[in-house]
Amino acid sequence: MFSSRTNWPLTPNRLSELLRERRGAGLPTVDLTESNPTRCGFALDVEEILAPLYNPGSLVYEPDPRGLRVAREAVAHYYSERGVHLDPDQIFLTSGTSEAYSFVFRLLANPGDKILAPQPSYPLFDFLGALNDVEVLPYSLIYDDGWQVDLEALASRWESGVRAVLVVHPNNPTGSYIKRRELGRMIEICHHNRAAIIADEVFADYGFGTDAERWVTHAQNSEVLTFTLSGLSKISALPQMKVGWIVVTGPSVLRNEAQARLEVIADTYLSVSAPVALATPQWLARRRSIQAQILERVQANLRRFDELLTPGLPVTRLKVEGGWYAVLRVPSTRSDEDWAADLLTQEGVSVHPGHFYDFPSEGFLVLSLLPAPEIFQDALGKVISRICTQS
Ligand SMILES: Cc1ncc(COP(=O)(O)O)c(C=O)c1O
């Protein structure tokens, strides 16, 4: 009756089951996996967010496959502030980055073709791959006092049918950016194999400090066909508005061909509504105030780690360059899922086990840095002392 691509195990996993039981028993839980910015107590200007939706222009239906031009011009302006000058025709609006991935996978890959994606990384890639009949193969990120791409493994892992290399810049949850040197080699590999780069930059504006080695944006890649994906869910902390985009860059012949084909894909769905597209310039402009609040929050929560994680403890925090997450290294005396289950049942604190993000071994927990500092500090204290006493 149903397609094999939807043969997912539909039963809740162990941690969801434990959470459900706690709720049923009326026990409180502190959620250190919360990364929905609309639930983390940031100050919002309701008028500023909702007023742009009241636009008489929305009463006219004049669809544009790439999304209304006024929104694409605003996105082009966002990149021009990073020194990248784009024609709005290089930009395609989507109903979020996830849809953008599907469009690009559909554009590049035949059923059974492959996309290389970083490991560890964002768990949605396997679903997006499966839904688009694309196989997602991992390439490793290695931690050695900071994360780096295992470039030689990337080159040697190459097999026929690989259509693109996906980079998450900065990666979720490692918080690592692609460095200039890494990109140079990646471009060589893609060029040699006639593959594209797909760059997810949803967290790009949340970098800590500056690093001259950090690549500013993949929207400036010109040597290989590149699709840079981003959107308002993280940039303006408005996931509920469902606005994302694809920027197409690269050698002009390939770029023009890609744009013409993408236009047909986008025209088939016309997914971004007029009110939302017309409001996008104002939502994009408001990013500065919310980004300042979020950056202050995540950096304050990182400082809490460093106050609590005194040297010599069996738990440490991995270095992070940006984004909304922190990775804890914990003893692998038990599985990361057992640690997460123990913290939930004994301390009432929910964290993600590393295997949710395909960490290659046990011993990693992932925490969101978005929760309010008072909640975060108390729950983090419980996490650390439990791990110390149980190790
Ligand atoms: C790396 C990464 N890309 C994309 C998304 C989803 O973005 P959107 O809401 O635009 O689909 C997320 C959401 O957490 C993410 O972590």
The ligand as a Gaussian input file, in Angstrom:
#p B3LYP/6-31G(d) Opt

LIG

0 1
 C       21.425000      22.989000      10.119000
 C       19.952000      23.243000       9.932000
 N       19.465000      23.484000       8.699000
 C       18.157000      23.726000       8.494000
 C       17.263000      23.754000       9.544000
 C       15.791000      23.977000       9.267000
 O       15.578000      25.195000       8.743000
 P       14.112000      25.626000       8.209000
 O       13.304000      25.936000       9.408000
 O       14.425000      26.816000       7.366000
 O       13.584000      24.486000       7.396000
 C       17.720000      23.515000      10.841000
 C       16.779000      23.506000      11.958000
 O       17.131000      23.284000      13.113000
 C       19.089000      23.250000      11.042000
 O       19.582000      22.982000      12.261000

